[in-house]
């Protein structure tokens, strides 16, 4: 059982089981078997020239349960984002800039890395069109492809008379289920529990009424929710089916007359039933088996004539059950409601981030004392940080695998230490720790980069320019509902000034005791297709960085909330906004070159450090953590 699952269900000690070995394996056997299945008429309607293996599950989740790690099983690549395509003579993996280094280390010689986002790299559909014979069939399991992706790729393939076809029985599952050496894990069915009103701030009934108002406004009869965090948020439920994400495998349907939850019967307990079927004369939620979702949709199509609302990220396998003229494919009202936190959720974020900062202060003070021994590694350090966090109120588990990285490992943007790559934290190299936790009152995600010896001038300059980007975004003032990509340059300018940059987005939304990466908004050079525009009450990250392959990585990440800005003017009554920083963890001043900082930037930093003292110092005193308090006071001395 994972650490997260154990704690939700009753508690467990910290373990290093999550740091799994990623030794290179020979993929030739799996590829050969898959290619045979691509021609086997017992499993495909026609021979396939290519088979697509996405990273997601049937709910388009970013982080997935082990049972759904099909792409990793085939390729050995363990990153959270990427798509594999296997033809009869080639195997290719597309992934983005966060994972280039990792993929090069984990893929064997049978695979070709396709660096998505690079100008010279074709998209998956472009590659298929240019490399397959006209009229070829390309297969994919319809539950693992979003409706929008299916439409886009299908249209592209038609330009050469190629066809995207549904493979109802996933070919990788067929192989994996018969693999005795590396058996496919079972689908988790962990207990689901209600989250108290003290943490949610809204009843599920009030949320349902808001959804119904949106259904009426869009002339829809029914909303189908397939994203796991949408289901969990709407019904004020949490689970542990996916490590680090307090969600559970389920679908939900909301009509003007009923609410239905589709879930495995083994996950239904008395607490869940009591929360969804109140004794008072209120609406109750009907509970059906998880596998009945398709039958329910088919029946809704037969019995009604109105439109059915799906997210455009819902699977083709579900959306295709509804005639095209009756589909409403847009970001769901739940995703938009969830993105704007209510006052209880906002207060929870401030409270849990202060507690989380106390744990990080303990950790950094502990590291400062123990690193000279030469005994602390990336893994043992991250485990100690988890111990500090586990002692805090409302702690449930980590919010993602800790990115604990030393020296060159820090240049791997989403690095995950393994026994083979584990390095000692030392006084000669930079240490980057990107970590977070799930608390019942919020989700944390914070990155700090530290040096326990004497940083070089080059490291200090790079760090300072990243910090200037953090401050540039944190102090930006912008009109309400402007798209997030319009702000991306605020974080990159000071790197661009000297010809530097980073290959990841600048910001993502954060869930309230939910997924640490939450849409539909974000800040990046890429346009978020469903971005509703930035609005007060949204919670996002602020995390520019800089990475030198083989040398070091630098990232500073704070969580910020959007608040009204006090401006002299208000152009066309657009209501201007700005950010308020929620994270209260000191930024190491020895890494800063003050000569590169403006007076206003130094003032921001000194004021921020005073905020860290005010919020975290009180907690550390109450906890009796004298060493951590001394470290906090020393690290927050004003500079100028």
C-alpha positions as CSV (number, residue, x, y, z in Angstrom):
1,X,0.0,0.0,0.0
2,X,1.3,3.4,-0.9
3,X,2.1,5.9,1.9
4,X,-0.8,8.1,0.8
5,X,-3.3,5.2,0.7
6,X,-2.1,4.0,4.1
7,X,-2.6,7.3,5.8
8,X,-6.1,7.9,4.3
9,X,-7.1,4.4,5.5
10,X,-5.5,4.6,9.0
11,X,-1.8,5.4,9.1
12,X,1.6,4.0,8.1
13,X,5.2,4.9,8.5
14,X,7.2,6.6,5.8
15,X,8.7,4.2,3.3
16,X,11.0,4.5,0.3
17,X,8.8,2.2,-1.7
18,X,7.8,5.0,-4.1
19,X,11.5,5.3,-5.2
20,X,11.3,2.5,-7.7
21,X,14.1,1.2,-9.8
22,X,14.1,2.4,-13.5
23,X,16.8,0.1,-14.7
24,X,16.7,0.0,-18.5
25,X,14.8,-3.0,-19.7
26,X,14.8,-4.6,-23.2
27,X,11.5,-3.6,-24.9
28,X,12.0,-5.9,-27.9
29,X,9.8,-8.8,-26.5
30,X,6.9,-6.5,-25.6
31,X,7.1,-4.7,-29.0
32,X,7.2,-8.0,-30.9
33,X,4.2,-9.3,-29.1
34,X,2.3,-6.0,-29.6
35,X,3.0,-6.1,-33.3
36,X,1.6,-9.6,-33.6
37,X,-1.6,-8.4,-31.9
38,X,-1.8,-5.5,-34.3
39,X,-2.4,-8.1,-37.1
40,X,-4.5,-10.5,-35.1
41,X,-8.1,-10.4,-36.4
42,X,-9.4,-11.9,-33.1
43,X,-8.6,-8.5,-31.5
44,X,-8.7,-5.9,-34.3
45,X,-11.2,-5.5,-37.1
46,X,-8.5,-5.0,-39.6
47,X,-4.6,-5.1,-39.5
48,X,-3.2,-2.0,-37.9
49,X,-0.3,-0.1,-39.4
50,X,0.2,1.8,-36.1
51,X,-1.0,1.6,-32.5
52,X,-1.2,4.6,-30.2
53,X,-0.5,4.2,-26.5
54,X,-1.3,7.4,-24.5
55,X,-0.2,8.2,-20.9
56,X,-3.7,8.8,-19.5
57,X,-6.5,6.6,-18.1
58,X,-10.1,6.6,-19.1
59,X,-10.6,9.8,-17.2
60,X,-7.8,11.7,-18.9
61,X,-5.9,11.9,-15.6
62,X,-2.4,13.3,-15.5
63,X,-1.3,11.0,-12.7
64,X,-2.5,7.5,-13.0
65,X,-2.8,4.3,-11.1
66,X,-0.2,1.5,-11.8
67,X,-2.9,-0.5,-13.6
68,X,-3.1,2.2,-16.2
69,X,0.7,2.7,-16.8
70,X,0.5,1.1,-20.3
71,X,2.9,3.5,-22.0
72,X,5.5,2.9,-19.3
73,X,5.0,-0.9,-19.5
74,X,5.7,-0.8,-23.2
75,X,8.5,1.8,-23.3
76,X,10.0,1.9,-19.8
77,X,9.6,5.7,-19.8
78,X,8.2,6.7,-16.4
79,X,7.4,10.4,-17.0
80,X,3.8,11.6,-16.4
81,X,3.4,13.0,-20.0
82,X,4.0,11.3,-23.3
83,X,2.5,9.3,-26.1
84,X,3.9,6.2,-27.7
85,X,3.3,5.1,-31.3
86,X,4.3,1.6,-32.4
87,X,4.4,0.6,-36.1
88,X,5.6,-2.6,-37.6
89,X,9.2,-1.3,-37.8
90,X,9.4,1.7,-35.5
91,X,8.6,2.7,-31.9
92,X,8.4,6.4,-31.1
93,X,7.8,8.4,-27.9
94,X,6.6,12.0,-27.9
95,X,7.2,14.0,-24.7
96,X,7.7,17.6,-23.7
97,X,10.8,19.6,-22.5
98,X,10.3,18.6,-18.9
99,X,11.2,15.0,-19.8
100,X,13.8,15.1,-22.6
101,X,16.7,14.1,-20.3
102,X,14.7,11.5,-18.5
103,X,13.4,9.9,-21.6
104,X,16.9,9.7,-23.1
105,X,18.0,7.8,-20.0
106,X,15.0,5.4,-19.8
107,X,14.3,4.5,-23.5
108,X,16.3,1.7,-25.0
109,X,17.7,1.5,-28.5
110,X,14.4,0.2,-29.9
111,X,12.8,3.6,-29.3
112,X,13.1,7.0,-31.0
113,X,12.5,10.1,-28.8
114,X,10.3,12.8,-30.4
115,X,10.9,16.1,-28.6
116,X,7.5,17.7,-28.6
117,X,7.5,21.5,-28.7
118,X,10.7,21.7,-30.8
119,X,10.1,23.4,-34.2
120,X,11.6,20.4,-36.1
121,X,9.5,17.8,-34.4
122,X,6.3,16.9,-36.2
123,X,3.1,16.3,-34.3
124,X,1.9,12.7,-33.9
125,X,-0.7,13.0,-36.7
126,X,1.8,14.7,-39.0
127,X,4.3,11.9,-38.5
128,X,1.6,9.3,-39.2
129,X,0.4,11.0,-42.4
130,X,4.0,11.4,-43.6
131,X,5.2,7.9,-42.8
132,X,2.2,5.5,-43.3
133,X,1.0,4.1,-46.6
134,X,-2.2,5.8,-47.8
135,X,-5.3,3.9,-46.6
136,X,-3.6,2.6,-43.4
137,X,-5.5,1.9,-40.2
138,X,-4.3,3.5,-37.0
139,X,-5.7,2.0,-33.8
140,X,-6.3,3.3,-30.3
141,X,-8.5,2.3,-27.4
142,X,-11.4,4.7,-27.5
143,X,-11.6,5.2,-23.7
144,X,-8.0,6.4,-23.7
145,X,-8.4,9.2,-26.3
146,X,-10.3,12.4,-25.6
147,X,-13.1,13.4,-27.9
148,X,-11.2,16.5,-29.2
149,X,-8.0,14.5,-29.8
150,X,-9.9,11.9,-31.7
151,X,-11.6,14.4,-34.0
152,X,-8.4,16.3,-34.7
153,X,-6.3,13.2,-35.5
154,X,-9.1,11.5,-37.4
155,X,-9.4,14.6,-39.7
156,X,-5.7,14.8,-40.2
157,X,-5.4,11.1,-41.1
158,X,-8.2,11.4,-43.7
159,X,-6.0,13.6,-45.8
160,X,-4.1,10.5,-46.9
161,X,-7.2,8.1,-46.7
162,X,-5.8,6.7,-43.4
163,X,-8.4,5.9,-40.8
164,X,-8.4,6.1,-37.0
165,X,-10.1,3.0,-35.7
166,X,-11.5,2.0,-32.3
167,X,-9.8,-1.0,-30.6
168,X,-12.3,-1.9,-28.0
169,X,-10.0,-4.4,-26.1
170,X,-6.8,-2.5,-25.4
171,X,-3.9,-4.4,-26.9
172,X,-1.4,-3.5,-24.2
173,X,-3.8,-4.8,-21.5
174,X,-4.0,-8.0,-23.4
175,X,-0.2,-8.4,-23.3
176,X,0.2,-7.1,-19.8
177,X,-2.5,-9.3,-18.3
178,X,-0.7,-12.4,-19.5
179,X,2.8,-11.2,-18.4
180,X,3.8,-13.5,-15.5
181,X,7.2,-11.8,-15.0
182,X,5.7,-8.2,-14.8
183,X,2.0,-8.7,-14.1
184,X,-0.5,-5.9,-14.5
185,X,-1.6,-4.6,-11.0
186,X,-5.3,-4.8,-10.1
187,X,-7.5,-1.7,-10.4
188,X,-7.6,-0.1,-6.9
189,X,-10.9,0.1,-5.0
190,X,-9.9,2.0,-1.9
191,X,-12.4,3.5,0.6
192,X,-14.0,6.8,-0.3
193,X,-14.8,9.3,2.5
194,X,-16.8,12.5,2.8
195,X,-14.9,15.8,3.3
196,X,-16.4,17.9,6.1
197,X,-18.1,21.2,5.4
198,X,-15.4,22.9,7.5
199,X,-13.0,22.2,4.7
200,X,-15.3,22.5,1.6
201,X,-17.2,25.6,2.5
202,X,-20.2,24.5,0.3
203,X,-22.6,21.5,0.4
204,X,-22.8,19.2,-2.5
205,X,-26.4,20.2,-2.9
206,X,-25.6,23.9,-3.4
207,X,-22.9,22.9,-5.9
208,X,-25.5,20.8,-7.8
209,X,-27.9,23.7,-7.9
210,X,-25.2,25.9,-9.5
211,X,-24.6,23.2,-12.1
212,X,-28.3,23.0,-12.9
213,X,-28.4,26.7,-13.5
214,X,-25.6,26.3,-16.0
215,X,-27.4,23.3,-17.6
216,X,-30.5,25.5,-18.1
217,X,-28.4,28.4,-19.5
218,X,-26.8,26.1,-22.1
219,X,-30.1,24.3,-22.9
220,X,-28.7,21.0,-21.8
221,X,-30.6,18.2,-20.1
222,X,-27.6,16.2,-18.7
223,X,-24.0,16.7,-17.6
224,X,-21.6,13.8,-17.6
225,X,-18.5,14.2,-15.4
226,X,-15.6,12.0,-16.2
227,X,-12.6,13.9,-14.7
228,X,-12.0,12.3,-11.3
229,X,-11.3,15.6,-9.5
230,X,-14.5,17.1,-10.9
231,X,-16.5,14.2,-9.4
232,X,-14.7,14.4,-6.0
233,X,-15.1,18.2,-5.7
234,X,-18.8,18.2,-6.7
235,X,-19.9,15.6,-4.2
236,X,-17.4,16.6,-1.4
237,X,-15.8,13.2,-1.4
238,X,-12.2,12.1,-1.4
239,X,-10.3,8.8,-1.9
240,X,-6.9,7.3,-2.6
241,X,-7.1,5.3,-5.8
242,X,-4.3,7.3,-7.4
243,X,-1.2,7.9,-5.3
244,X,-0.7,11.6,-4.4
245,X,-4.2,12.5,-5.7
246,X,-7.1,12.2,-3.3
247,X,-9.5,10.9,-5.9
248,X,-11.3,7.7,-6.7
249,X,-12.5,5.9,-9.9
250,X,-15.9,7.2,-10.6
251,X,-18.2,9.0,-13.0
252,X,-21.1,11.3,-12.1
253,X,-24.2,12.5,-14.0
254,X,-26.2,15.6,-13.1
255,X,-29.6,16.2,-14.7
256,X,-32.4,18.6,-13.7
257,X,-34.0,15.8,-11.8
258,X,-31.3,13.5,-10.4
259,X,-27.6,13.1,-9.5
260,X,-25.9,9.7,-10.1
261,X,-22.6,8.5,-8.9
262,X,-21.0,5.5,-10.8
263,X,-18.5,3.8,-8.5
264,X,-17.4,0.3,-7.5
265,X,-19.7,-1.2,-4.8
266,X,-16.7,-2.1,-2.8
267,X,-15.9,1.5,-2.3
268,X,-19.3,2.4,-0.9
269,X,-19.4,2.6,2.9
270,X,-21.8,3.9,5.5
271,X,-20.1,7.3,5.8
272,X,-20.3,7.9,2.0
273,X,-24.0,6.7,1.9
274,X,-24.9,9.0,4.9
275,X,-23.3,12.0,3.2
276,X,-25.1,11.4,-0.1
277,X,-28.4,10.3,1.3
278,X,-29.3,12.8,4.1
279,X,-32.2,11.9,6.4
280,X,-33.8,15.3,5.9
281,X,-36.2,15.9,3.0
282,X,-33.3,16.7,0.7
283,X,-32.1,15.3,-2.6
284,X,-30.2,12.1,-2.5
285,X,-27.5,10.8,-4.9
286,X,-28.3,7.6,-6.7
287,X,-25.3,5.1,-6.6
288,X,-24.8,2.8,-9.6
289,X,-21.9,0.5,-10.5
290,X,-18.8,2.1,-12.1
291,X,-19.2,0.0,-15.3
292,X,-22.8,1.2,-15.9
293,X,-21.9,4.6,-17.2
294,X,-22.2,3.6,-20.9
295,X,-25.5,1.9,-20.3
296,X,-26.8,5.1,-18.6
297,X,-25.7,7.3,-21.4
298,X,-27.3,5.1,-24.0
299,X,-30.6,5.1,-22.1
300,X,-30.4,9.0,-21.7
301,X,-30.0,9.2,-25.5
302,X,-33.1,7.0,-26.0
303,X,-35.3,8.6,-23.4
304,X,-34.6,12.3,-24.1
305,X,-34.1,14.7,-26.9
306,X,-32.0,17.5,-25.3
307,X,-28.2,18.0,-25.4
308,X,-25.8,16.1,-23.2
309,X,-22.8,18.1,-21.8
310,X,-19.3,16.5,-21.8
311,X,-15.9,18.1,-21.2
312,X,-13.9,18.1,-24.4
313,X,-11.4,16.0,-22.5
314,X,-14.0,13.3,-22.0
315,X,-13.2,10.0,-23.8
316,X,-14.2,9.4,-27.4
317,X,-15.6,6.1,-26.0
318,X,-18.2,7.9,-24.0
319,X,-18.9,11.0,-26.2
320,X,-19.4,8.8,-29.3
321,X,-22.4,7.2,-27.6
322,X,-24.3,10.5,-28.2
323,X,-25.3,11.7,-31.7
324,X,-23.2,14.6,-32.8
325,X,-26.1,17.1,-32.9
326,X,-26.9,16.3,-29.2
327,X,-23.4,16.8,-27.8
328,X,-22.3,19.9,-25.9
329,X,-18.5,19.7,-25.8
330,X,-17.2,22.4,-23.5
331,X,-15.2,22.8,-20.3
332,X,-17.6,21.7,-17.6
333,X,-19.2,24.2,-15.2
334,X,-17.7,22.1,-12.3
335,X,-14.1,22.8,-13.6
336,X,-14.8,26.5,-13.6
337,X,-16.5,26.5,-10.2
338,X,-13.7,24.4,-8.7
339,X,-11.0,26.8,-10.1
340,X,-12.4,29.8,-8.1
341,X,-11.9,29.0,-4.5
342,X,-14.5,30.0,-1.9
343,X,-13.5,31.8,1.3
344,X,-13.2,28.6,3.4
345,X,-10.9,27.1,0.7
346,X,-8.8,30.2,0.6
347,X,-8.4,30.3,4.3
348,X,-7.5,26.6,4.2
349,X,-4.7,27.3,1.7
350,X,-3.2,30.0,3.9
351,X,-3.4,27.7,7.0
352,X,-1.9,24.6,5.4
353,X,0.8,26.6,3.6
354,X,2.0,28.1,6.9
355,X,2.1,24.6,8.5
356,X,3.9,23.2,5.4
357,X,6.4,26.0,5.7
358,X,7.1,25.1,9.3
359,X,8.0,21.5,8.1
360,X,10.3,22.9,5.4
361,X,12.1,25.2,7.9
362,X,12.7,22.1,10.0
363,X,14.0,20.3,7.0
364,X,16.4,23.0,5.9
365,X,17.7,23.5,9.4
366,X,18.2,19.8,9.7
367,X,20.0,19.6,6.3
368,X,22.3,22.5,7.2
369,X,23.4,20.5,10.3
370,X,23.6,17.0,8.7
371,X,24.8,17.6,5.2
372,X,28.5,17.9,6.2
373,X,28.3,14.3,7.5
374,X,28.1,13.1,3.8
375,X,25.3,10.7,4.8
376,X,22.2,12.4,3.5
377,X,21.0,11.5,0.0
378,X,18.2,12.7,-2.3
379,X,16.0,9.8,-1.1
380,X,16.8,9.9,2.6
381,X,16.5,13.7,2.6
382,X,13.0,13.6,0.9
383,X,11.9,10.9,3.4
384,X,12.9,13.0,6.3
385,X,11.0,16.0,4.9
386,X,7.9,13.7,4.7
387,X,8.4,12.7,8.3
388,X,8.3,16.4,9.3
389,X,5.2,17.0,7.2
390,X,3.5,13.9,8.6
391,X,3.5,15.4,12.1
392,X,1.3,18.3,11.0
393,X,-2.4,18.7,11.6
394,X,-4.7,17.5,8.8
395,X,-1.8,15.8,6.9
396,X,-3.0,13.1,4.5
397,X,0.0,12.4,2.3
398,X,2.3,13.9,-0.4
399,X,0.8,15.8,-3.3
400,X,3.3,14.4,-5.8
401,X,6.6,12.4,-5.7
402,X,9.2,14.7,-4.2
403,X,11.7,16.1,-6.8
404,X,14.8,15.9,-4.5
405,X,17.8,16.5,-6.8
406,X,21.5,17.3,-6.5
407,X,23.7,18.9,-9.1
408,X,23.1,17.5,-12.6
409,X,20.0,15.6,-11.4
410,X,18.4,19.0,-10.8
411,X,18.6,19.7,-14.6
412,X,16.1,16.9,-15.1
413,X,13.0,19.0,-14.6
414,X,10.7,16.3,-13.3
415,X,13.5,14.1,-11.8
416,X,12.4,11.3,-9.5
417,X,15.3,9.8,-7.5
418,X,15.8,6.1,-7.7
419,X,18.3,3.8,-5.9
420,X,20.4,3.9,-9.1
421,X,20.5,7.7,-9.4
422,X,20.4,8.6,-5.7
423,X,23.2,11.2,-5.0
424,X,24.5,12.5,-1.7
425,X,23.4,16.1,-0.8
426,X,26.7,17.9,-0.5
427,X,28.3,21.3,0.0
428,X,29.7,21.6,-3.6
429,X,26.5,21.4,-5.7
430,X,23.1,23.0,-5.8
431,X,20.2,21.1,-4.2
432,X,16.7,21.5,-5.7
433,X,13.7,20.2,-3.7
434,X,10.2,20.5,-5.3
435,X,7.7,19.0,-3.0
436,X,4.2,19.3,-1.6
437,X,1.6,17.7,0.6
438,X,-2.1,17.0,0.7
439,X,-3.9,18.4,3.8
440,X,-7.6,18.3,4.4
441,X,-7.6,22.1,4.2
442,X,-5.5,22.4,1.1
443,X,-2.8,21.3,-1.2
444,X,0.8,22.6,-1.2
445,X,3.5,22.7,-3.8
446,X,6.8,24.6,-3.2
447,X,10.2,24.6,-4.7
448,X,13.4,25.9,-3.3
449,X,17.0,25.7,-4.5
450,X,19.8,25.9,-2.0
451,X,23.6,25.7,-1.7
452,X,25.1,24.4,1.5
453,X,28.6,25.7,0.6
454,X,29.6,28.6,-1.5
455,X,27.8,29.1,-4.8
456,X,29.6,30.3,-7.9
457,X,29.0,33.7,-9.3
458,X,27.3,32.1,-12.4
459,X,25.0,30.1,-10.1
460,X,24.1,33.2,-8.2
461,X,23.4,35.2,-11.4
462,X,21.1,32.4,-12.7
463,X,19.3,32.1,-9.4
464,X,18.9,35.9,-9.1
465,X,17.4,36.1,-12.6
466,X,14.9,33.3,-11.8
467,X,14.0,35.1,-8.6
468,X,13.5,38.4,-10.5
469,X,11.0,36.4,-12.7
470,X,9.2,35.2,-9.6
471,X,8.9,38.7,-8.3
472,X,8.0,40.0,-11.8
473,X,5.0,37.7,-12.0
474,X,4.0,38.1,-8.3
475,X,3.7,41.8,-8.7
476,X,2.0,41.9,-12.1
477,X,-1.2,43.9,-12.3
478,X,-3.6,42.8,-15.0
479,X,-7.2,43.1,-16.1
480,X,-9.7,40.5,-14.9
481,X,-10.3,37.6,-17.3
482,X,-7.1,38.2,-19.3
483,X,-5.7,34.8,-20.5
484,X,-2.9,33.4,-18.5
485,X,-0.5,33.1,-21.5
486,X,-0.4,37.0,-21.7
487,X,1.5,37.1,-18.4
488,X,4.2,34.5,-19.2
489,X,6.8,37.0,-20.3
490,X,6.8,38.7,-16.8
491,X,8.5,35.5,-15.5
492,X,11.0,35.1,-18.4
493,X,12.1,38.6,-19.2
494,X,15.2,38.7,-16.9
495,X,16.4,35.3,-18.3
496,X,15.7,36.4,-21.9
497,X,17.7,39.6,-21.3
498,X,20.9,37.4,-21.2
499,X,19.8,34.7,-23.6
500,X,18.5,32.1,-21.1
501,X,15.1,30.4,-20.8
502,X,13.3,27.3,-19.4
503,X,11.3,24.6,-21.2
504,X,8.3,24.3,-19.0
505,X,5.2,26.4,-18.2
506,X,5.4,29.1,-15.6
507,X,2.2,28.3,-13.7
508,X,-0.5,25.8,-13.0
509,X,-3.7,25.9,-11.0
510,X,-3.8,24.0,-7.7
511,X,-6.7,22.0,-6.2
512,X,-8.1,22.4,-2.7
513,X,-7.1,19.0,-1.2
514,X,-7.3,17.7,-4.8
515,X,-4.9,17.4,-7.8
516,X,-1.8,19.5,-7.4
517,X,-2.1,20.4,-11.2
518,X,-5.5,21.8,-11.8
519,X,-7.0,23.5,-14.8
520,X,-8.5,25.0,-16.8
521,X,-6.2,28.1,-16.4
522,X,-2.5,28.4,-16.3
523,X,0.4,30.6,-17.3
524,X,2.7,29.4,-20.1
525,X,3.9,30.4,-23.6
526,X,1.3,27.9,-24.8
527,X,-2.3,28.9,-24.9
528,X,-4.6,26.9,-22.6
529,X,-7.6,26.1,-24.8
530,X,-10.2,26.2,-22.0
531,X,-8.7,29.1,-20.1
532,X,-11.6,31.2,-18.8
533,X,-9.4,34.1,-18.0
534,X,-7.7,34.9,-14.7
535,X,-10.2,35.8,-11.9
536,X,-10.1,36.7,-8.3
537,X,-10.1,33.6,-6.0
538,X,-8.0,31.4,-8.4
539,X,-4.9,29.7,-6.9
540,X,-1.9,29.2,-9.1
541,X,1.8,28.5,-8.9
542,X,4.6,31.0,-9.8
543,X,7.6,28.9,-10.8
544,X,10.2,30.1,-13.3
545,X,13.5,28.2,-13.5
546,X,16.8,27.6,-15.3
547,X,18.6,24.4,-16.0
548,X,22.0,23.5,-17.4
549,X,22.3,19.9,-18.6
550,X,24.8,17.9,-16.6
551,X,25.4,20.7,-14.1
552,X,22.5,22.0,-12.1
553,X,18.9,23.0,-12.0
554,X,17.3,26.1,-10.4
555,X,13.6,26.6,-9.7
556,X,11.8,28.8,-7.2
557,X,8.1,28.1,-6.8
558,X,5.5,29.9,-4.7
559,X,1.8,29.4,-4.7
560,X,-0.2,32.6,-5.3
561,X,-3.8,33.6,-5.1
562,X,-5.5,36.2,-7.4
563,X,-6.8,39.2,-5.5
564,X,-8.2,42.7,-6.6
565,X,-5.6,45.3,-7.3
566,X,-5.7,48.8,-6.0
567,X,-5.2,50.9,-9.2
568,X,-5.4,54.6,-9.8
569,X,-7.7,54.0,-12.8
570,X,-10.1,51.3,-14.0
571,X,-10.1,51.1,-17.8
572,X,-13.7,50.4,-18.9
573,X,-14.5,49.0,-15.5
574,X,-12.5,45.9,-16.2
575,X,-11.5,45.4,-12.5
576,X,-7.7,44.9,-12.3
577,X,-6.1,42.1,-10.4
578,X,-2.8,41.1,-9.0
579,X,-1.3,38.2,-7.0
580,X,-0.8,37.6,-3.3
581,X,1.8,35.1,-2.3
582,X,0.5,32.2,-0.2
583,X,3.7,30.2,0.2
584,X,5.8,31.4,3.2
585,X,9.1,29.6,2.9
586,X,12.3,31.7,3.0
587,X,14.4,32.1,-0.2
588,X,18.1,31.5,0.4
589,X,19.7,34.9,0.3
590,X,23.3,33.6,-0.1
591,X,22.2,32.6,-3.6
592,X,21.2,36.2,-4.5
593,X,23.4,38.8,-6.2
594,X,22.0,42.0,-4.8
595,X,23.7,44.0,-7.5
596,X,21.3,42.5,-10.0
597,X,18.2,43.4,-8.0
598,X,16.3,46.7,-8.1
599,X,15.3,48.6,-5.0
600,X,11.7,47.5,-5.4
601,X,12.7,43.9,-5.9
602,X,14.8,44.0,-2.7
603,X,11.8,45.6,-0.9
604,X,9.5,42.8,-2.1
605,X,12.0,40.2,-0.9
606,X,12.4,41.8,2.5
607,X,8.7,42.2,3.0
608,X,8.2,38.6,1.9
609,X,10.7,37.4,4.5
610,X,9.0,39.4,7.2
611,X,5.7,37.7,6.2
612,X,7.5,34.3,6.6
613,X,8.6,35.3,10.0
614,X,5.2,36.5,11.1
615,X,3.3,33.4,9.9
616,X,5.7,30.6,10.4
617,X,7.7,31.9,13.4
618,X,4.6,31.8,15.6
619,X,3.9,28.2,14.6
620,X,7.5,27.1,15.2
621,X,7.4,28.6,18.7
622,X,4.2,26.8,19.5
623,X,5.7,23.6,18.2
624,X,8.9,24.1,20.3
625,X,11.1,23.8,17.1
626,X,13.9,26.0,18.4
627,X,16.5,25.1,15.7
628,X,14.0,25.6,12.9
629,X,13.0,29.0,14.4
630,X,16.6,30.1,14.6
631,X,17.1,29.0,11.0
632,X,14.0,31.0,9.9
633,X,15.2,34.2,11.7
634,X,18.7,33.9,10.3
635,X,17.5,33.2,6.7
636,X,15.0,36.1,6.7
637,X,17.4,38.9,7.7
638,X,16.8,41.9,5.4
639,X,19.3,42.4,2.6
640,X,20.0,45.6,0.6
